[in-house]
């Protein structure tokens, strides 16, 4: 038998090539670099445009449905000048001192721990004054504090 040009004999079958079981990672590296560039460009754009200095407070804010109770809720109102009013004081239309407010609320919360406590802040009130009232309510023992808001015009 004569040898063929490839060095194999005619009667022998060719040997199958052994398959390589490796993953080519070069395309994955290219994809990862493109994603990295995209994230590096978009990350600074996701920041808030307005930087503000929030007041310090140690409270837990929760948005829960109001409890249906027979008792009138305890309402701390903060007007636009930062003056506090309490709806259960001797005269609800008269301003209440911050120390007296804390003592009164503490006594009420001890007697009725499930009583709903809400804060009504004027739209133009200083945010820090409202937060100060919420912190005082927490110190007085209020378990949960709600905020009163007005629904948008045209909604019930």
TIKE-90298 format. One record per residue: chain; residue in one letter; residue number from 0; x, y, z of N, C-alpha, C, CB in turn. Coordinates in pm, whole numbers. Glycine has a CB too. Layout:
<pts>
PT;unit;code;pos;n.u;n.v;n.w;ca.u;ca.v;ca.w;c.u;c.v;c.w;cb.u;cb.v;cb.w
PT;A;a;NUM;X;Y;Z;X;Y;Z;X;Y;Z;X;Y;Z
...
</pts>
This chain:
<pts>
PT;unit;code;pos;n.u;n.v;n.w;ca.u;ca.v;ca.w;c.u;c.v;c.w;cb.u;cb.v;cb.w
PT;A;x;0;83;-117;0;0;0;0;88;124;0;-94;-1;119
PT;A;x;1;43;213;-76;122;334;-88;69;438;10;118;388;-233
PT;A;x;2;157;519;58;117;624;152;59;742;77;237;670;238
PT;A;x;3;-41;796;133;-101;913;70;-19;1037;101;-247;931;117
PT;A;x;4;-61;1150;43;15;1272;59;15;1319;203;-39;1379;-32
PT;A;x;5;-88;1284;277;-98;1331;415;-23;1243;511;-241;1340;458
PT;A;x;6;36;1136;463;112;1049;549;29;940;609;176;1127;657
PT;A;x;7;-96;924;566;-180;817;619;-198;712;510;-317;871;668
PT;A;x;8;-229;597;555;-256;490;458;-401;492;422;-216;352;514
PT;A;x;9;-432;436;306;-569;442;256;-663;355;337;-574;400;113
PT;A;x;10;-627;251;386;-716;158;451;-749;194;595;-657;23;446
PT;A;x;11;-675;281;654;-699;315;795;-797;431;808;-567;350;865
PT;A;x;12;-889;420;903;-978;534;926;-904;647;998;-1103;490;1008
PT;A;x;13;-950;767;975;-887;881;1041;-921;881;1190;-931;1015;976
PT;A;x;14;-830;930;1268;-855;942;1412;-934;1070;1438;-721;942;1493
PT;A;x;15;-1035;1058;1518;-1115;1177;1551;-1033;1270;1639;-1248;1137;1622
PT;A;x;16;-1050;1399;1613;-976;1495;1696;-1037;1498;1835;-978;1636;1632
PT;A;x;17;-955;1516;1930;-1001;1524;2069;-1059;1664;2093;-883;1494;2169
PT;A;x;18;-1180;1671;2151;-1245;1799;2172;-1189;1867;2297;-1397;1782;2185
PT;A;x;19;-1178;1998;2288;-1125;2077;2399;-1244;2125;2483;-1039;2198;2347
PT;A;x;20;-1240;2099;2611;-1349;2135;2702;-1310;2259;2782;-1383;2017;2797
PT;A;x;21;-1278;2367;2716;-1243;2492;2782;-1343;2599;2741;-1098;2536;2746
PT;A;x;22;-1366;2692;2834;-1455;2805;2804;-1367;2921;2762;-1544;2842;2927
PT;A;x;23;-1404;2981;2652;-1332;3098;2605;-1388;3219;2679;-1344;3114;2449
PT;A;x;24;-1310;3279;2768;-1358;3387;2852;-1335;3525;2792;-1292;3380;2986
PT;A;x;25;-1268;3535;2681;-1239;3665;2621;-1367;3742;2588;-1156;3648;2494
PT;A;x;26;-1469;3681;2527;-1592;3758;2502;-1660;3804;2630;-1689;3676;2419
PT;A;x;27;-1654;3725;2736;-1716;3764;2863;-1643;3883;2925;-1716;3645;2960
PT;A;x;28;-1513;3887;2911;-1436;4000;2962;-1475;4126;2887;-1284;3974;2950
PT;A;x;29;-1492;4116;2756;-1534;4232;2677;-1670;4283;2722;-1538;4196;2528
PT;A;x;30;-1764;4194;2745;-1897;4233;2790;-1889;4300;2927;-1992;4111;2795
PT;A;x;31;-1810;4244;3017;-1797;4301;3151;-1735;4440;3146;-1712;4209;3240
PT;A;x;32;-1639;4463;3061;-1578;4595;3050;-1678;4697;2995;-1453;4589;2960
PT;A;x;33;-1760;4657;2899;-1863;4747;2847;-1964;4781;2956;-1935;4684;2726
PT;A;x;34;-2007;4682;3034;-2101;4707;3144;-2039;4799;3250;-2145;4575;3208
PT;A;x;35;-1912;4779;3279;-1844;4863;3376;-1842;5007;3330;-1701;4812;3400
PT;A;x;36;-1813;5030;3204;-1812;5167;3151;-1952;5228;3159;-1762;5168;3005
PT;A;x;37;-2054;5151;3125;-2192;5202;3133;-2227;5240;3275;-2292;5096;3080
PT;A;x;38;-2196;5157;3373;-2227;5188;3512;-2146;5306;3563;-2201;5066;3599
PT;A;x;39;-2021;5318;3519;-1940;5432;3562;-1995;5563;3508;-1794;5414;3517
PT;A;x;40;-2056;5560;3392;-2112;5682;3334;-2246;5716;3398;-2128;5667;3183
PT;A;x;41;-2331;5616;3423;-2466;5643;3474;-2473;5662;3625;-2558;5531;3435
PT;A;x;42;-2381;5609;3701;-2389;5619;3848;-2392;5763;3898;-2271;5548;3910
PT;A;x;43;-2310;5853;3849;-2320;5991;3899;-2451;6059;3861;-2204;6073;3845
PT;A;x;44;-2516;6014;3757;-2642;6075;3715;-2757;6036;3805;-2673;6038;3573
PT;A;x;45;-2744;5929;3883;-2851;5880;3968;-2862;5954;4100;-2833;5735;3994
PT;A;x;46;-2768;6040;4131;-2772;6114;4256;-2884;6216;4254;-2638;6183;4282
PT;A;x;47;-2927;6255;4375;-3030;6357;4386;-2972;6492;4346;-3088;6362;4529
PT;A;x;48;-3050;6569;4276;-3002;6698;4227;-2994;6803;4338;-3091;6748;4115
PT;A;x;49;-3076;6788;4442;-3080;6888;4548;-3020;6827;4675;-3226;6937;4574
PT;A;x;50;-2920;6895;4729;-2862;6850;4855;-2921;6933;4968;-2706;6860;4852
PT;A;x;51;-2969;6865;5072;-3029;6935;5186;-2966;6884;5314;-3182;6916;5189
PT;A;x;52;-2976;6965;5418;-2926;6929;5549;-3045;6890;5635;-2844;7046;5614
PT;A;x;53;-3067;6758;5651;-3182;6711;5728;-3156;6725;5877;-3214;6564;5694
PT;A;x;54;-3259;6756;5956;-3240;6765;6100;-3217;6627;6160;-3362;6831;6166
PT;A;x;55;-3145;6626;6271;-3118;6499;6339;-3238;6460;6422;-2991;6510;6427
PT;A;x;56;-3275;6334;6415;-3385;6282;6495;-3365;6133;6512;-3523;6314;6429
PT;A;x;57;-3410;6082;6623;-3399;5939;6651;-3539;5882;6658;-3320;5913;6782
PT;A;x;58;-3603;5868;6543;-3739;5815;6540;-3749;5707;6435;-3842;5927;6512
PT;A;x;59;-3852;5626;6445;-3882;5525;6345;-4009;5570;6273;-3899;5382;6409
PT;A;x;60;-4000;5590;6144;-4117;5634;6068;-4181;5513;6002;-4078;5740;5963
PT;A;x;61;-4310;5499;6020;-4383;5390;5956;-4505;5447;5890;-4421;5280;6057
PT;A;x;62;-4537;5394;5776;-4659;5435;5706;-4761;5324;5721;-4631;5466;5554
PT;A;x;63;-4844;5336;5819;-4943;5232;5847;-5083;5290;5832;-4924;5173;5989
PT;A;x;64;-5177;5202;5811;-5316;5245;5802;-5362;5291;5939;-5407;5132;5747
PT;A;x;65;-5440;5395;5945;-5485;5443;6075;-5574;5341;6144;-5559;5574;6061
PT;A;x;66;-5554;5330;6275;-5635;5237;6354;-5773;5297;6376;-5567;5204;6490
PT;A;x;67;-5874;5215;6363;-6009;5259;6389;-6036;5242;6539;-6113;5180;6302
PT;A;x;68;-6038;5353;6611;-6060;5348;6754;-6172;5445;6790;-5931;5381;6831
PT;A;x;69;-6234;5419;6903;-6342;5506;6947;-6287;5634;7010;-6433;5431;7046
PT;A;x;70;-6165;5631;7063;-6106;5748;7126;-6062;5849;7022;-5988;5708;7214
PT;A;x;71;-6073;5975;7057;-6023;6081;6970;-5870;6074;6968;-6074;6223;7018
PT;A;x;72;-5809;6086;6852;-5662;6079;6849;-5600;6200;6918;-5612;6069;6705
PT;A;x;73;-5481;6180;6966;-5403;6286;7028;-5331;6360;6915;-5301;6230;7136
PT;A;x;74;-5362;6488;6896;-5307;6563;6783;-5216;6675;6832;-5421;6621;6695
PT;A;x;75;-5091;6670;6789;-4996;6777;6813;-4990;6859;6685;-4854;6723;6855
PT;A;x;76;-5028;6987;6693;-5030;7074;6577;-4913;7171;6587;-5165;7151;6566
PT;A;x;77;-4840;7186;6475;-4729;7282;6467;-4765;7382;6359;-4591;7209;6437
PT;A;x;78;-4779;7510;6397;-4815;7610;6297;-4690;7662;6227;-4894;7726;6361
PT;A;x;79;-4707;7758;6136;-4595;7803;6055;-4491;7881;6136;-4645;7888;5942
PT;A;x;80;-4528;7933;6253;-4430;8000;6339;-4358;7903;6431;-4499;8108;6422
PT;A;x;81;-4395;7775;6428;-4331;7675;6513;-4395;7664;6650;-4186;7708;6530
PT;A;x;82;-4514;7719;6667;-4584;7713;6795;-4665;7584;6799;-4677;7838;6816
PT;A;x;83;-4663;7517;6915;-4731;7389;6931;-4867;7408;6994;-4646;7293;7015
PT;A;x;84;-4961;7322;6951;-5095;7316;7008;-5127;7169;7032;-5201;7384;6915
PT;A;x;85;-5200;7141;7138;-5238;7004;7172;-5389;6999;7186;-5168;6955;7302
PT;A;x;86;-5454;6907;7117;-5601;6905;7115;-5663;6858;7246;-5649;6816;7004
PT;A;x;87;-5587;6807;7341;-5644;6763;7468;-5604;6853;7584;-5600;6621;7497
PT;A;x;88;-5541;6963;7554;-5502;7056;7660;-5628;7123;7716;-5401;7163;7606
PT;A;x;89;-5610;7201;7823;-5725;7269;7883;-5794;7358;7779;-5680;7354;8004
PT;A;x;90;-5716;7427;7700;-5770;7509;7592;-5696;7472;7464;-5756;7664;7624
PT;A;x;91;-5759;7393;7377;-5690;7345;7257;-5647;7454;7160;-5778;7249;7185
PT;A;x;92;-5711;7572;7167;-5674;7680;7077;-5559;7766;7132;-5794;7768;7050
PT;A;x;93;-5514;7736;7251;-5404;7811;7313;-5273;7735;7294;-5432;7836;7464
PT;A;x;94;-5164;7807;7269;-5034;7739;7254;-4996;7667;7383;-4922;7840;7216
PT;A;x;95;-4918;7559;7368;-4875;7482;7484;-4722;7483;7489;-4929;7335;7478
PT;A;x;96;-4671;7495;7609;-4526;7492;7630;-4474;7353;7598;-4489;7532;7776
PT;A;x;97;-4352;7343;7548;-4296;7214;7508;-4282;7118;7626;-4160;7234;7442
PT;A;x;98;-4242;7169;7741;-4228;7084;7861;-4364;7035;7907;-4157;7161;7976
PT;A;x;99;-4462;7126;7910;-4597;7087;7949;-4656;6987;7850;-4687;7210;7959
PT;A;x;100;-4627;7006;7722;-4678;6914;7620;-4623;6773;7644;-4640;6962;7478
PT;A;x;101;-4495;6763;7672;-4435;6630;7694;-4494;6565;7819;-4282;6641;7708
PT;A;x;102;-4513;6640;7926;-4571;6584;8048;-4714;6537;8024;-4568;6688;8162
PT;A;x;103;-4792;6620;7955;-4932;6586;7928;-4942;6461;7841;-5004;6703;7860
PT;A;x;104;-4863;6458;7734;-4867;6344;7643;-4818;6218;7712;-4782;6372;7518
PT;A;x;105;-4715;6229;7794;-4664;6114;7867;-4772;6056;7958;-4540;6153;7949
PT;A;x;106;-4845;6143;8027;-4953;6096;8116;-5064;6029;8036;-5010;6213;8199
PT;A;x;107;-5100;6088;7922;-5208;6031;7840;-5167;5895;7783;-5244;6127;7726
PT;A;x;108;-5043;5884;7738;-4996;5759;7678;-4987;5648;7784;-4859;5780;7611
PT;A;x;109;-4951;5685;7907;-4947;5584;8014;-5087;5531;8044;-4885;5644;8143
PT;A;x;110;-5187;5619;8042;-5324;5577;8070;-5386;5500;7953;-5410;5698;8102
PT;A;x;111;-5351;5540;7832;-5410;5478;7714;-5300;5451;7610;-5522;5569;7654
PT;A;x;112;-5225;5341;7625;-5111;5318;7536;-5149;5292;7390;-5033;5201;7587
PT;A;x;113;-5274;5253;7363;-5316;5226;7225;-5373;5349;7155;-5417;5115;7223
PT;A;x;114;-5373;5460;7223;-5432;5581;7164;-5349;5628;7046;-5443;5694;7270
PT;A;x;115;-5416;5665;6940;-5350;5711;6818;-5290;5849;6841;-5450;5714;6700
PT;A;x;116;-5165;5868;6797;-5094;5994;6813;-5058;6044;6673;-4967;5979;6904
PT;A;x;117;-5098;6169;6642;-5071;6224;6509;-5010;6363;6521;-5199;6229;6425
PT;A;x;118;-4938;6401;6417;-4878;6534;6409;-4938;6604;6288;-4722;6527;6399
PT;A;x;119;-4987;6725;6309;-5039;6807;6200;-4947;6927;6187;-5188;6852;6227
PT;A;x;120;-4870;6930;6080;-4776;7039;6057;-4822;7127;5944;-4637;6985;6029
PT;A;x;121;-4813;7258;5963;-4848;7353;5859;-4754;7335;5740;-4842;7497;5912
PT;A;x;122;-4804;7361;5619;-4722;7346;5499;-4598;7434;5507;-4803;7380;5374
PT;A;x;123;-4611;7551;5567;-4499;7645;5575;-4422;7634;5706;-4548;7785;5558
PT;A;x;124;-4452;7534;5787;-4382;7516;5914;-4239;7469;5889;-4457;7416;6004
PT;A;x;125;-4152;7506;5980;-4014;7462;5973;-4008;7310;5996;-3925;7539;6078
PT;A;x;126;-3943;7240;5907;-3933;7094;5916;-3870;7051;6048;-3852;7038;5797
PT;A;x;127;-3773;7125;6094;-3707;7093;6221;-3802;7100;6339;-3590;7187;6245
PT;A;x;128;-3897;7194;6337;-3995;7205;6444;-4087;7084;6447;-4078;7334;6429
PT;A;x;129;-4127;7038;6328;-4213;6919;6320;-4137;6797;6371;-4261;6897;6174
PT;A;x;130;-4013;6784;6331;-3931;6670;6376;-3908;6677;6527;-3796;6668;6303
PT;A;x;131;-3890;6797;6580;-3873;6813;6725;-3998;6764;6798;-3845;6961;6761
PT;A;x;132;-4115;6795;6742;-4240;6747;6801;-4251;6596;6795;-4359;6809;6731
PT;A;x;133;-4208;6535;6684;-4215;6390;6671;-4118;6322;6768;-4183;6347;6527
PT;A;x;134;-4001;6379;6786;-3905;6323;6882;-3960;6334;7023;-3768;6396;6872
PT;A;x;135;-4022;6446;7056;-4081;6464;7188;-4191;6360;7211;-4138;6606;7203
PT;A;x;136;-4273;6333;7107;-4378;6231;7121;-4318;6093;7147;-4466;6228;6994
PT;A;x;137;-4208;6061;7082;-4141;5933;7106;-4089;5926;7248;-4026;5912;7006
PT;A;x;138;-4027;6036;7294;-3976;6038;7432;-4089;6024;7532;-3899;6168;7459
PT;A;x;139;-4205;6078;7500;-4320;6071;7590;-4382;5932;7593;-4425;6172;7550
PT;A;x;140;-4342;5844;7501;-4389;5706;7505;-4486;5667;7396;-4452;5680;7633
PT;A;x;141;-4506;5752;7296;-4597;5718;7186;-4538;5602;7107;-4622;5841;7094
PT;A;x;142;-4619;5499;7088;-4571;5379;7018;-4557;5405;6868;-4665;5261;7042
PT;A;x;143;-4653;5475;6810;-4651;5505;6667;-4702;5646;6647;-4736;5403;6587
PT;A;x;144;-4641;5715;6551;-4678;5852;6522;-4721;5861;6376;-4561;5951;6553
PT;A;x;145;-4838;5918;6352;-4887;5938;6216;-4877;6085;6180;-5034;5888;6201
PT;A;x;146;-4877;6113;6050;-4878;6250;6001;-5010;6276;5931;-4758;6277;5907
PT;A;x;147;-5067;6393;5956;-5192;6430;5891;-5158;6504;5762;-5282;6518;5984
PT;A;x;148;-5222;6464;5653;-5204;6532;5526;-5342;6558;5465;-5114;6450;5429
PT;A;x;149;-5345;6650;5372;-5469;6680;5301;-5464;6605;5168;-5487;6835;5278
PT;A;x;150;-5575;6540;5130;-5574;6474;4999;-5570;6579;4888;-5699;6383;4983
PT;A;x;151;-5514;6543;4772;-5513;6638;4660;-5653;6679;4621;-5440;6578;4540
PT;A;x;152;-5665;6797;4561;-5796;6848;4522;-5863;6752;4425;-5782;6986;4458
PT;A;x;153;-5991;6729;4447;-6068;6641;4360;-6075;6497;4409;-6010;6644;4224
PT;A;x;154;-6002;6464;4514;-6007;6327;4570;-6080;6332;4703;-5864;6267;4587
PT;A;x;155;-6152;6224;4736;-6227;6222;4862;-6136;6211;4982;-6325;6106;4864
</pts>
